[in-house]
Amino acid sequence: KSELLRNISIPVKDIVKGVISQKELATMILKSGAFSVCIGLNHGSDYPIPNDYDYIIVHIFSEMLSAIGIVFNDCIICGYERTFSMRSKGAFAF
């Protein structure tokens, strides 16, 4: 059984540009008490096809979560009234 315990919203650009460090991300996640993480990315009115930023975000989270022992469930991209699961489509090796 899965349950949403906490929602943290962070602009993708802040993570990619290093405004928020991996250490800060790890601290936020550890303080939340999470034992697993699923990322949701919103492409708005664009199709939910992974772009370069999406892959960078997934890579950053994958490495960071692995280092702190937290399960990375998936990255779901939403857009144009559709969704794309990076895990189920094999778009990233979790």
C-alpha positions in Angstrom: 0.0 0.0 0.0 1.3 3.4 -1.0 0.4 6.7 0.7 1.4 10.2 0.0 2.9 11.6 3.2 4.4 14.8 1.9 4.6 16.9 -1.2 7.7 19.1 -1.8 7.6 21.5 -4.7 10.9 22.6 -6.1 11.5 24.4 -9.4 13.5 22.1 -11.8 15.8 25.0 -12.8 16.9 25.5 -9.2 18.0 21.8 -9.0 19.6 21.7 -12.4 21.5 25.0 -11.9 22.6 24.0 -8.4 20.6 26.7 -6.6 19.5 23.9 -4.4 22.3 21.4 -3.7 22.1 17.6 -3.5 22.9 18.0 0.2 19.9 20.3 0.7 17.7 17.9 -1.3 18.8 15.0 0.8 18.2 17.0 4.0 14.6 17.9 2.9 13.9 14.3 2.1 15.4 12.9 5.2 13.5 15.4 7.4 10.3 14.4 5.7 10.7 10.9 6.9 10.3 9.4 3.4 11.3 5.8 2.8 10.6 6.2 -1.0 10.3 9.0 -3.5 8.3 9.5 -6.7 9.0 12.6 -8.7 6.3 14.4 -10.6 7.2 16.8 -13.5 4.7 19.0 -15.1 5.1 19.8 -18.8 1.9 21.9 -18.9 0.4 21.9 -22.4 3.4 20.1 -23.9 3.4 16.3 -24.5 4.9 14.3 -21.5 8.0 13.2 -23.4 11.2 13.2 -21.4 13.5 16.1 -22.2 17.1 16.8 -21.2 16.1 18.5 -17.9 13.9 15.5 -17.0 16.9 13.1 -17.5 19.2 15.4 -15.5 16.7 15.6 -12.6 16.2 11.8 -12.6 20.0 11.3 -12.6 20.5 13.7 -9.7 17.8 12.1 -7.6 18.8 8.6 -8.5 22.4 9.1 -7.3 21.4 11.1 -4.2 18.6 8.8 -3.1 20.8 5.8 -3.5 23.5 7.4 -1.4 21.1 8.0 1.5 19.3 4.6 1.2 15.9 5.8 0.0 14.0 4.0 -2.7 13.4 5.9 -6.0 10.0 4.6 -7.2 9.5 6.6 -10.5 9.4 9.9 -12.3 6.0 10.7 -13.7 5.8 13.4 -16.4 2.4 15.1 -16.9 1.4 17.1 -19.9 -1.2 17.6 -22.5 -3.7 15.6 -20.4 -1.4 12.6 -20.5 1.2 10.9 -18.3 4.5 9.2 -18.9 6.1 6.9 -16.4 9.9 6.8 -16.9 10.1 3.5 -15.0 7.4 1.6 -16.9 8.6 2.9 -20.3 12.2 2.0 -19.5 13.4 5.6 -20.0 15.7 5.4 -17.0 17.4 2.5 -15.2 16.2 2.7 -11.6 
